[in-house]
Amino acid sequence: MIFRVIEKAELRSLFTMLSAANRVIGPVGVGLDRSGRQLYGFEEVHDFDRVALDYTMTSLSAKKYFLPYREIMATFTMDNKDWQKRIDYNIDAPFVFFGMHACDINALNRLDKVLMGSVYPMPYYAAKRKNAFIIGIGCEPQPNCFCRSMGTDTALHGFDMFITDIGDRYFIEIQSDTAFNFLKKIRTGEPVEADHLSFMKTGAGKNEKFAASVDTTDLTKILDMEFQSEVWKQWGDKCLGCGTCANVCPTCYCYSVEEEVSIDLTAAAKVKKLYSCNLIDFAVVAGGHNFRPERHSRLKYRYYHKHRGFVEAYEESLCVGCGRCGEACLADITVPEVIASVREGRKTDGQ
Amino acid sequence: MSDSPAKAYLGVPVRRPRVAFFELSSCEGCQLQILNNEASLLDFLSLVEVVRFREGMSGGSDEYEIAFVEGSVTRDDEVGRLQKIRETAKVLVAFGSCACFGGVNQLKNRFCLDWVKKEVYGDHPVETAEVRPLDAIVQVDLRIYGCPVKKEEVEKIVTHIAIGSDITYPRYPVCMECKANGNVCLYDLGEPCLGPVTRAGCDSWCPNNRAGCWGCRGPSDDMNILQLVDIMKRHGFSEETILDRLECFGGFSGHLEGLKK
């Protein structure tokens, strides 16, 4: 790994240079909630002053730029008895992601395993993932964050460069030659011993701030043992079955496919839409049988996929501990509480 | 209306069914949605032969296969009309929330009928009864939800009728579409919203405009209304506010047991 340090003002130069020729996505403030708390989202940005470098957590993940909620997989034109199919993998111009937290970078790394590392890679995803220049940025743990429990509080790969605020300057990790070459165009310095110490101190300081945690010890086995546990039913009673957890999740990738025919009957499209395993008809099969008609069984399977099945297949959890699902759930269903209740075989206090 | 030749789909001629529009007690706003879409109106008319549609044509025939019936039943003469439509139509479509659930009209069922008549008509009373949806009188074959219906959804259904595809609705709630549209949750903004229990398909029309959902499309499948009422209370909304929302369009009328005092 190559490291550099830059004066804080130089980040603006980097942004200006990158945004002159590229579409740049970054964290921005999107309004205040009812208690005056700032809400954040990822949007296309043209002005460095709009980038919220110190953003806490975006309500929605960065997923839509890699896995859009709605994506056309193929279009068809029909002319009498003849028809033509056209596939566009949506390979647009490269884009820059300016300021992604470690959890979201790790989320993309998990998606890579499924969508690019499998026997049948998904070109629609790969086209966007390979075309993204990702600048990571350090963060402050929020009340719902438990990335440290999931081993995703730092990112080892899957980005081009990573920025950490070490007080008066930024410490930069360089992962790609693209990043190295971009950085040649702004003023950078070689870090000295004092910078290394500041970097380590920043990391240690962050570790002390985590409020939420998940005990993952033997979790795959415990989930097997507790498959019939009553606590699943209790969480199912609370669940709205609305799919919000999957929509805000940076790693939920399940989808449905629909064919849409235009009203003039001359065109059609095969459309992929992100779906959620919490929805009533997720496990409906041909003939109409529903394998998971109850909310609690659907909620349970979402946890089993994240914390058991994926771990057995890829030796790491599909949950990156970003805490968005707990933040977004109107019924206050959070991963730390659900896992704790399963481990204890009973519901936690106050439920 | 238009007598253009029937279309073909992938070389197979598409049969153009005769379609009639009717209205019972309603604002006729759902039918207006059809006319509202000028860009695709001619395509719509090439898929169906409209033989009766008082908002769009004069006269009309009583020979039709598909009847789109808007509105709810509030008078005896409407019962007779609806039964006659049912006898003629092969397919009877409840068109819009009034036809499906009673709609805004059924709000009057909350009150004593005599008081309602006095309040609305004063000293000139008219015959009006408790509001009923179409399926309280006749069998309904297809429901198109919404107040008003979403024209894109109507067009999709008509296209599916033309090419013989299954007609399906989202079984999940509005939250799915709302999140996909990137909206800030209305509860974060301190607004009540029935999105978590209301059937999607509207593309979260109201929340996209920062207005909480009023449930015009009725309940989604397997919705958890008790939990949502709890959540609304925890967010500080009064029982009156909650009931006003849930009772507005009538879609939740069968699920309010225990919520009313």
Interface residues (C-beta under 8 A of the other chain):
Chain A: V30 G31 D33 R34 L39 G41 S59 L60 K64 Y69 R70 M78 N80 K81 W83 D237 K238 C239 L240 G241 C242 G243 T244 N247 V248 E260 V261 S262 I263 D264 L265 K273 L274 S276 L279 I280 D281 P293 R295 A328 L330 A331
Chain B: K7 A8 Y9 L10 G11 V14 S40 D43 F44 S46 L47 E155 K156 V158 T159 H160 A162 I163 S165 R171 Y172 P173 C175 M176 K179 A180 G182 V184 C185 Y187 D188 L189 G190 G195 P196 V197 S220 D221 D222 M223 N224 Q227 L228 I231
